[in-house]
Amino acid sequence: MQDVLVSPRRFTTAGGVSLAFGDSIQRGVDTWAWEWGNRMKGEIDAKVNPQIADEYLEVNNQLPIMIREWAKDRPDIQESFIQDYSRDVLEGRNRGTETGHKYLTDTTN
């Protein structure tokens, strides 16, 4: 829609020469909007990325504790199973996070 508002602009000089200037203005508007959007995204990323990393690490620490607490009242569960289950849960979480990231960053669909 911006192209319709800006691109068709022309300026006619006193000598009758018509100069098109809409495309250059549109490029300026597009460049400004792109840079502004990237700056805003960068500011937000800088704020939330540490929070996301802290949350991710906290879950990585809490999952094995939760599994160990679950297994505490089950004397038939061996230590090796607890470790394997913890590893499997964390690996599944990582796969899910990576898959989600791919869907969120894939702009082809």
N, C-alpha and C positions, 0 to 999 in steps of 0.2 A: 504494500500500500504506500510505503514511503516513496517508491519509485514514481508513482503516479503524481504525487504532490511536488516532487522536486525535479525529476529528470527532464520534463519537456520545456523547461525555462530557456528562453532565448533573450538576447540583448541585441538591439539594432543600434549601430553607431550612427552618428550624425551623417556619415557618408553613405549610409544605407547598407552597410555590411552587417549581416546577421551572425552573431556569435552564440553558439550553444554553450551554456555553462551549467546546466542541470546535472550532468553526469559527474562533474568534478565535485559539486556540492554534495551529491548523493554519496559519493565515495568518502567524503569527509564525514558525513553523518554516520555512515556504516562503520568507518574506522573508529570514530568516537564511541559509538554504541558498543562495539566489540571490546575496545579497551576498558570502557566503564564496566561492562559485564565481567570481564576477567578480573578487574581490580576488586569488584564486590565479591566474586567467588573466592579470590585469594584471601581477602580479609576474613571471610566466614570459615574457610578451610583452616586458616591459622588459628582461629579460635576453637573450633570443634575437634580438629584432628587429635590434639592431646587428650581431650575428653574421651574420644572413641578409643584411643590406644589404652587409656587407663581402664575403661570398661572391659575391653577385650582381655587384658591381662588379669583383671579381677576374676572374670569368668574362668579363665585358664587355671587360676589358683583354686577357685571354689569347686569346680567339677570333681577333681579327685577326692576332695574332702567329703563332698556329698556322697560319692560312690562308696567311700570307706565307711561313712556313717550308715548307709543303707546295708552294707555287708556286715556290720558289727553284730547285728542280731541274727545272723545266719551262719552258724558255726560250720556248716557243711561247705561253705565257699572258701576255696583256697586263696592264699595270698597272690599266687600267680594269676588267678582269674581276675582278681581285683585290679591288678596292674594292667592286664590285657584289656579289660573292660574300660578302664580309664583312658588308655591309649586309643582304643577304638572310638570312644566318644569324642575325644579331642580331635582325632583325625577326621571324623565325620563332620565335626563343627568347622574345621578348616576347609574341607571340600565344599560345604554349603556356603561358607563365606566367599570363597573364590568363585563359585558358580554365581552367587548373587552379584558379586562385583562385575563379572563379565556381562550379565544381563543389564546392569545399570550403566555400564560404559559402552555397550555395543550400540552404536547409532545406526546400524544397518537395518534394524527391524522396526 
